[in-house]
Amino acid sequence: MKLYHALMAGLIACSFAIAQDSAATAAAPMAAPKAKPKAAMAMMIKGTVVSVDAIANTIIVTPKGKKADDTLSTTDKTVVMPKGKTVADLKADDKVTVSYKTEDGKMVATKIVLAPAPKAKKMAAPAAPAAPAMGSTGQ
């Protein structure tokens, strides 16, 4: 019987030790997965160009569906598509999609895609006058 009590006491002591170890592990803060800093995440704006300021290296865009304008900085690394276009080629009322990142609290354009100009609707050519029916001479 003494052996039984000794084994039970040892088992209880071990279970307390395991419980304390589990509590300590649970209480320790788990390492959170590393999230990208907000500055590194690319964001997009799809909208209409309000103005372009080549001196200040900024463009102002009204996002689609919103009333407030967004001012974006441009750099020499800002890519403008289609290929061969530059920020200087942008003008008011151009439809654009701008990819940007936030740096020091400013929105910096990394890529600007200029939407193709809407195609002009073709005017329908007036119908040619109907030719008189053949075989009918009217005599």
Residue frames as a rotation matrix with the C-alpha (Angstrom) as fourth column:
MET 1
0.569 0.822 0.000 0.00
0.822 -0.569 0.000 0.00
0.000 0.000 -1.000 0.00
LYS 2
0.359 -0.524 -0.772 2.89
0.173 -0.775 0.607 2.32
-0.917 -0.352 -0.188 0.75
LEU 3
-0.685 -0.621 0.381 4.21
0.448 0.053 0.893 1.67
-0.574 0.782 0.241 -2.73
TYR 4
-0.064 0.776 0.628 0.82
0.979 -0.073 0.189 2.56
0.192 0.627 -0.755 -4.19
HIS 5
0.788 0.350 -0.506 0.73
0.502 -0.841 0.200 5.86
-0.355 -0.411 -0.839 -2.25
ALA 6
-0.077 -0.905 -0.419 4.28
0.145 -0.426 0.893 6.67
-0.986 0.008 0.164 -3.28
LEU 7
-0.681 -0.131 0.720 3.47
0.701 0.166 0.693 6.02
-0.211 0.977 -0.021 -6.96
MET 8
0.352 0.892 0.284 0.31
0.918 -0.388 0.083 8.13
0.184 0.232 -0.955 -6.74
ALA 9
0.623 -0.196 -0.758 2.19
0.290 -0.841 0.456 10.97
-0.727 -0.504 -0.467 -5.08
GLY 10
-0.500 -0.866 -0.002 4.84
0.242 -0.143 0.960 10.81
-0.831 0.479 0.281 -7.80
LEU 11
-0.433 0.432 0.791 2.19
0.899 0.139 0.416 10.75
0.070 0.891 -0.448 -10.53
ILE 12
0.684 0.702 -0.197 0.43
0.723 -0.688 0.062 13.75
-0.092 -0.185 -0.978 -9.04
ALA 13
0.265 -0.678 -0.686 3.69
0.144 -0.675 0.723 15.65
-0.953 -0.290 -0.081 -8.73
CYS 14
-0.713 -0.525 0.465 4.54
0.492 0.098 0.865 14.90
-0.499 0.846 0.188 -12.37
SER 15
-0.005 0.787 0.617 1.12
0.977 -0.127 0.169 16.05
0.211 0.604 -0.769 -13.55
PHE 16
0.755 0.209 -0.621 1.56
0.422 -0.881 0.216 19.34
-0.502 -0.425 -0.754 -11.68
ALA 17
-0.224 -0.923 -0.312 4.98
0.115 -0.343 0.932 19.82
-0.968 0.173 0.183 -13.28
ILE 18
-0.651 0.046 0.758 3.55
0.749 0.201 0.631 19.12
-0.123 0.979 -0.165 -16.73
ALA 19
0.440 0.892 0.108 0.62
0.896 -0.443 0.010 21.48
0.057 0.092 -0.994 -16.09
GLN 20
0.521 -0.320 -0.791 2.98
0.193 -0.859 0.475 24.26
-0.831 -0.400 -0.385 -14.99
ASP 21
-0.604 -0.786 0.131 5.17
0.261 -0.040 0.964 23.73
-0.753 0.617 0.230 -18.07
SER 22
-0.334 0.577 0.746 2.10
0.935 0.101 0.340 23.87
0.121 0.811 -0.573 -20.34
ALA 23
0.700 0.611 -0.370 0.87
0.672 -0.739 0.051 27.05
-0.242 -0.285 -0.927 -18.66
ALA 24
0.091 -0.757 -0.647 4.27
0.083 -0.642 0.762 28.68
-0.992 -0.123 0.005 -19.07
THR 25
-0.762 -0.350 0.545 4.34
0.521 0.167 0.837 27.74
-0.384 0.922 0.055 -22.75
ALA 26
0.062 0.883 0.466 0.81
0.976 -0.152 0.157 29.05
0.210 0.445 -0.871 -23.29
ALA 27
0.695 0.205 -0.689 1.59
0.487 -0.839 0.242 32.28
-0.528 -0.504 -0.683 -21.44
ALA 28
-0.390 -0.896 -0.212 4.68
0.339 -0.354 0.872 32.93
-0.856 0.268 0.442 -23.53
PRO 29
0.339 0.541 -0.770 3.84
-0.503 -0.588 -0.634 35.22
-0.795 0.602 0.073 -26.44
MET 30
0.329 -0.170 0.929 3.83
0.678 0.727 -0.107 33.44
-0.657 0.665 0.354 -29.74
ALA 31
-0.693 -0.609 -0.384 5.80
0.113 -0.619 0.777 34.98
-0.712 0.496 0.498 -32.53
ALA 32
0.430 0.867 -0.252 3.34
-0.087 -0.238 -0.967 36.68
-0.899 0.437 -0.026 -34.84
PRO 33
0.245 -0.338 0.909 3.81
0.918 0.382 -0.105 36.03
-0.311 0.860 0.404 -38.53
LYS 34
-0.605 -0.554 -0.571 5.76
0.342 -0.829 0.442 38.80
-0.719 0.072 0.692 -40.15
ALA 35
0.560 0.784 0.268 3.46
0.679 -0.250 -0.690 41.13
-0.474 0.569 -0.672 -42.00
LYS 36
-0.232 -0.605 0.762 4.74
0.897 -0.436 -0.073 43.37
0.376 0.667 0.644 -44.73
PRO 37
-0.593 0.042 -0.804 5.01
0.427 -0.831 -0.357 46.94
-0.683 -0.555 0.475 -43.58
LYS 38
0.459 0.888 -0.033 2.27
0.479 -0.279 -0.832 49.08
-0.748 0.366 -0.554 -45.04
ALA 39
0.267 -0.423 -0.866 4.87
-0.587 -0.784 0.202 51.08
-0.764 0.455 -0.458 -46.95
ALA 40
-0.744 -0.667 0.048 5.92
-0.391 0.492 0.778 48.01
-0.542 0.560 -0.627 -48.93
MET 41
-0.285 0.709 0.645 2.45
0.600 0.657 -0.457 46.89
-0.747 0.257 -0.612 -50.00
ALA 42
-0.994 -0.029 0.102 1.41
0.102 -0.524 0.845 47.99
0.030 0.851 0.524 -53.47
MET 43
-0.209 0.959 -0.192 -2.00
0.325 -0.117 -0.938 49.65
-0.922 -0.259 -0.287 -53.73
MET 44
-0.750 -0.006 0.661 -4.01
0.659 -0.084 0.747 50.68
0.051 0.996 0.067 -56.80
ILE 45
-0.247 0.698 -0.672 -6.22
-0.036 -0.700 -0.714 53.56
-0.968 -0.152 0.198 -57.85
LYS 46
-0.579 0.182 0.794 -8.36
0.814 0.182 0.552 53.46
-0.044 0.966 -0.254 -60.95
GLY 47
0.253 0.686 -0.683 -9.68
0.589 -0.669 -0.454 56.85
-0.767 -0.288 -0.573 -61.97
THR 48
0.675 0.107 0.730 -9.39
0.676 -0.487 -0.554 60.03
0.296 0.867 -0.401 -63.98
VAL 49
-0.444 -0.880 -0.167 -6.42
0.895 -0.427 -0.131 62.41
0.044 -0.208 0.977 -64.12
VAL 50
0.693 0.596 -0.405 -7.32
0.634 -0.772 -0.050 65.87
-0.342 -0.222 -0.913 -62.82
SER 51
0.882 -0.465 -0.082 -3.92
-0.457 -0.798 -0.392 67.47
0.117 0.383 -0.916 -63.36
VAL 52
0.589 -0.801 -0.105 -0.21
0.790 0.599 -0.129 66.81
0.167 -0.007 0.986 -63.81
ASP 53
0.930 -0.368 -0.008 2.47
-0.352 -0.893 0.281 69.00
-0.110 -0.258 -0.960 -62.23
ALA 54
0.690 -0.711 -0.136 5.84
0.396 0.528 -0.751 68.28
0.606 0.465 0.646 -63.84
ILE 55
0.000 -0.714 0.700 7.64
-0.427 -0.633 -0.645 70.74
0.904 -0.299 -0.305 -61.56
ALA 56
0.033 0.095 0.995 6.34
-0.999 0.046 0.029 69.23
-0.043 -0.994 0.097 -58.31
ASN 57
-0.782 -0.306 -0.543 6.43
-0.432 0.894 0.118 65.69
0.449 0.326 -0.832 -59.78
THR 58
-0.704 0.633 0.323 2.83
-0.080 0.380 -0.921 64.99
-0.706 -0.674 -0.217 -58.82
ILE 59
-0.767 0.639 -0.061 -0.37
-0.043 0.043 0.998 63.86
0.640 0.768 -0.006 -60.46
ILE 60
-0.670 0.659 0.343 -3.85
-0.552 -0.132 -0.823 64.33
-0.497 -0.741 0.452 -59.07
VAL 61
-0.832 0.393 -0.393 -6.34
-0.034 0.670 0.742 61.53
0.554 0.630 -0.544 -59.73
THR 62
-0.212 0.845 0.491 -10.03
-0.971 -0.126 -0.202 61.27
-0.109 -0.520 0.847 -58.88
PRO 63
-0.941 -0.144 0.307 -10.64
-0.151 0.988 0.001 57.61
-0.304 -0.045 -0.952 -58.02
LYS 64
-0.628 0.740 -0.242 -13.58
-0.132 0.204 0.970 55.98
0.767 0.641 -0.030 -59.77
GLY 65
0.137 0.836 -0.532 -16.71
0.560 0.377 0.738 56.29
0.817 -0.399 -0.416 -57.63
LYS 66
0.030 -0.182 -0.983 -15.23
0.959 -0.271 0.080 58.84
-0.280 -0.945 0.166 -55.22
LYS 67
0.875 0.349 0.335 -15.41
0.427 -0.882 -0.199 62.61
0.226 0.317 -0.921 -55.00
ALA 68
0.746 -0.642 -0.177 -12.11
-0.273 -0.537 0.798 63.31
-0.608 -0.547 -0.575 -53.23
ASP 69
0.754 -0.564 -0.338 -8.92
-0.373 0.056 -0.926 63.56
0.541 0.824 -0.168 -55.27
ASP 70
0.779 -0.627 -0.004 -5.68
0.406 0.500 0.765 61.72
-0.478 -0.598 0.644 -54.49
THR 71
0.721 -0.649 -0.242 -2.31
-0.686 -0.621 -0.379 63.38
0.096 0.440 -0.893 -55.01
LEU 72
0.848 -0.474 0.237 0.47
0.420 0.874 0.244 60.99
-0.323 -0.107 0.940 -55.98
SER 73
0.327 -0.840 -0.433 4.17
-0.620 -0.536 0.573 61.76
-0.713 0.081 -0.696 -56.26
THR 74
0.990 -0.139 0.007 6.11
0.093 0.626 -0.774 60.51
0.103 0.767 0.633 -59.27
THR 75
0.351 -0.936 -0.012 9.80
-0.255 -0.108 0.961 59.68
-0.901 -0.335 -0.277 -59.52
ASP 76
-0.108 -0.476 -0.873 12.23
-0.985 -0.068 0.159 58.86
-0.135 0.877 -0.461 -62.28
LYS 77
-0.958 -0.218 0.188 11.42
-0.214 0.976 0.038 55.20
-0.192 -0.004 -0.981 -61.53
THR 78
-0.075 0.993 0.096 7.67
-0.299 0.070 -0.952 55.63
-0.951 -0.100 0.292 -62.19
VAL 79
-0.892 -0.180 0.414 6.78
0.278 0.504 0.818 53.45
-0.356 0.845 -0.400 -65.19
VAL 80
-0.143 0.854 -0.500 4.14
-0.613 -0.473 -0.633 54.73
-0.777 0.216 0.591 -67.62
MET 81
-0.732 0.014 0.682 2.37
0.424 0.793 0.438 52.32
-0.534 0.609 -0.586 -69.95
PRO 82
0.946 -0.214 0.243 1.92
0.314 0.783 -0.536 51.90
-0.076 0.584 0.808 -72.87
LYS 83
0.176 -0.983 -0.054 5.64
0.798 0.110 0.593 51.70
-0.577 -0.147 0.804 -73.45
GLY 84
-0.435 -0.452 0.779 7.19
0.829 -0.538 0.152 54.91
0.350 0.712 0.608 -74.64
LYS 85
0.493 0.656 0.572 4.84
0.281 -0.742 0.608 57.20
0.823 -0.140 -0.550 -72.69
THR 86
-0.711 -0.669 -0.216 6.02
0.470 -0.224 -0.854 59.43
0.523 -0.708 0.474 -69.83
VAL 87
-0.261 0.590 -0.764 4.33
0.844 -0.245 -0.477 61.30
-0.469 -0.769 -0.434 -67.00
ALA 88
-0.702 -0.070 -0.709 4.56
-0.131 -0.965 0.226 64.43
-0.700 0.252 0.668 -69.19
ASP 89
-0.925 0.366 -0.104 2.28
-0.034 0.191 0.981 62.70
0.379 0.911 -0.164 -71.72
LEU 90
-0.428 0.805 -0.410 -0.57
0.904 0.371 -0.213 62.49
-0.019 -0.462 -0.887 -69.19
LYS 91
-0.875 0.225 0.428 -3.29
-0.126 -0.961 0.247 65.13
0.467 0.162 0.869 -69.34
ALA 92
-0.649 0.701 0.295 -6.55
-0.555 -0.171 -0.814 65.99
-0.520 -0.692 0.500 -67.63
ASP 93
0.335 0.936 -0.111 -9.43
-0.871 0.263 -0.416 63.57
-0.360 0.236 0.903 -68.25
ASP 94
-0.301 -0.454 -0.839 -7.12
-0.664 0.731 -0.158 60.64
0.685 0.509 -0.521 -69.10
LYS 95
0.833 0.523 0.179 -8.35
-0.518 0.626 0.582 57.36
0.192 -0.578 0.793 -67.61
VAL 96
-0.165 -0.971 -0.175 -5.56
-0.661 0.241 -0.711 55.68
0.732 -0.002 -0.681 -65.63
THR 97
0.919 0.191 -0.346 -4.81
0.135 0.671 0.729 52.83
0.371 -0.717 0.591 -63.27
VAL 98
0.204 -0.860 0.468 -2.06
-0.647 -0.477 -0.595 53.81
0.735 -0.181 -0.654 -60.84
SER 99
0.608 -0.188 -0.771 -0.08
0.593 0.754 0.284 51.36
0.528 -0.630 0.570 -58.71
TYR 100
0.237 -0.520 0.821 1.53
-0.448 -0.808 -0.382 53.09
0.862 -0.278 -0.424 -55.77
LYS 101
0.044 -0.250 -0.967 3.24
0.815 0.569 -0.110 52.54
0.578 -0.783 0.229 -52.45
THR 102
0.919 0.282 0.274 3.21
0.060 -0.790 0.611 54.69
0.389 -0.545 -0.743 -49.35
GLU 103
-0.027 -0.968 -0.251 6.55
0.862 0.105 -0.496 56.20
0.506 -0.230 0.831 -48.34
ASP 104
-0.875 -0.360 -0.322 6.90
0.483 -0.687 -0.543 58.66
-0.026 -0.631 0.776 -45.47
GLY 105
-0.311 0.860 -0.403 3.13
0.357 -0.288 -0.889 59.23
-0.881 -0.421 -0.217 -45.52
LYS 106
-0.166 0.217 -0.962 3.07
-0.778 -0.628 -0.007 60.07
-0.606 0.747 0.273 -49.25
MET 107
0.618 0.402 0.675 1.57
0.152 0.782 -0.605 58.04
-0.771 0.477 0.422 -52.07
VAL 108
-0.246 -0.795 -0.554 4.33
-0.637 -0.298 0.711 57.39
-0.731 0.528 -0.433 -54.61
ALA 109
0.775 0.569 -0.275 3.28
-0.551 0.395 -0.735 56.14
-0.310 0.721 0.619 -58.05
THR 110
-0.185 -0.829 0.528 5.26
-0.233 0.559 0.796 53.11
-0.955 0.024 -0.297 -59.19
LYS 111
-0.864 -0.023 0.503 3.31
0.454 0.396 0.798 52.34
-0.217 0.918 -0.332 -62.37
ILE 112
-0.232 0.796 -0.559 0.72
-0.400 -0.602 -0.691 54.30
-0.887 0.064 0.458 -64.35
VAL 113
-0.710 0.101 0.696 -1.29
0.593 0.618 0.516 52.52
-0.378 0.780 -0.499 -67.02
LEU 114
-0.642 0.450 -0.621 -3.00
-0.555 -0.831 -0.029 54.85
-0.529 0.326 0.783 -69.45
ALA 115
-0.020 0.726 0.687 -6.29
0.323 0.655 -0.683 53.46
-0.946 0.208 -0.247 -70.74
PRO 116
-0.752 -0.227 0.618 -6.66
0.647 -0.078 0.758 53.48
-0.124 0.971 0.206 -74.51
ALA 117
-0.791 0.483 -0.377 -8.64
-0.473 -0.872 -0.125 56.39
-0.389 0.079 0.918 -75.88
PRO 118
-0.018 0.850 0.527 -12.23
0.132 0.524 -0.841 55.45
-0.991 0.054 -0.122 -76.66
LYS 119
-0.785 -0.233 0.574 -12.69
0.558 0.137 0.819 54.68
-0.270 0.963 0.023 -80.33
ALA 120
-0.650 0.566 -0.507 -14.73
-0.587 -0.798 -0.137 57.20
-0.482 0.208 0.851 -82.25
LYS 121
-0.013 0.736 0.677 -18.01
0.246 0.658 -0.711 55.79
-0.969 0.157 -0.190 -83.42
LYS 122
-0.913 -0.282 0.296 -18.13
0.327 -0.068 0.943 55.40
-0.246 0.957 0.154 -87.18
MET 123
-0.298 0.819 -0.490 -20.80
-0.612 -0.558 -0.560 57.40
-0.732 0.133 0.668 -88.91
ALA 124
-0.058 0.366 0.929 -23.03
0.511 0.810 -0.287 55.20
-0.858 0.458 -0.234 -91.01
ALA 125
-0.956 -0.271 -0.113 -22.69
0.023 -0.453 0.891 56.03
-0.292 0.849 0.439 -94.71
PRO 126
-0.171 0.951 -0.258 -25.97
-0.726 -0.299 -0.619 57.22
-0.666 0.081 0.741 -96.21
ALA 127
-0.048 0.242 0.969 -27.79
0.339 0.917 -0.212 54.46
-0.939 0.319 -0.126 -98.06
ALA 128
-0.950 -0.288 -0.121 -27.43
-0.038 -0.279 0.960 54.56
-0.310 0.916 0.254 -101.85
PRO 129
-0.179 0.937 -0.299 -30.66
-0.872 -0.292 -0.393 55.37
-0.456 0.190 0.869 -103.73
ALA 130
0.014 0.272 0.962 -32.50
0.072 0.960 -0.272 52.29
-0.997 0.073 -0.006 -104.88
ALA 131
-0.887 -0.351 -0.300 -31.85
-0.294 -0.071 0.953 51.37
-0.356 0.934 -0.040 -108.50
PRO 132
0.028 0.943 -0.333 -34.89
-0.975 -0.047 -0.216 51.00
-0.219 0.330 0.918 -110.78
ALA 133
0.188 0.137 0.973 -36.05
-0.193 0.976 -0.100 47.43
-0.963 -0.169 0.210 -111.23
MET 134
-0.771 -0.542 -0.334 -34.69
-0.466 0.122 0.876 45.73
-0.435 0.831 -0.347 -114.36
GLY 135
-0.860 0.401 0.316 -37.01
0.508 0.735 0.449 44.48
-0.052 0.547 -0.836 -117.07
SER 136
0.212 0.941 -0.263 -39.69
0.852 -0.310 -0.422 47.03
-0.479 -0.135 -0.868 -116.44
THR 137
-0.697 -0.522 0.492 -39.55
0.713 -0.581 0.393 49.68
0.081 0.625 0.777 -119.19
GLY 138
-0.475 0.580 -0.662 -42.77
0.235 -0.641 -0.730 51.40
-0.848 -0.502 0.168 -118.38
GLN 139
-0.808 0.167 -0.565 -44.02
-0.566 -0.484 0.667 51.37
-0.163 0.859 0.486 -121.99
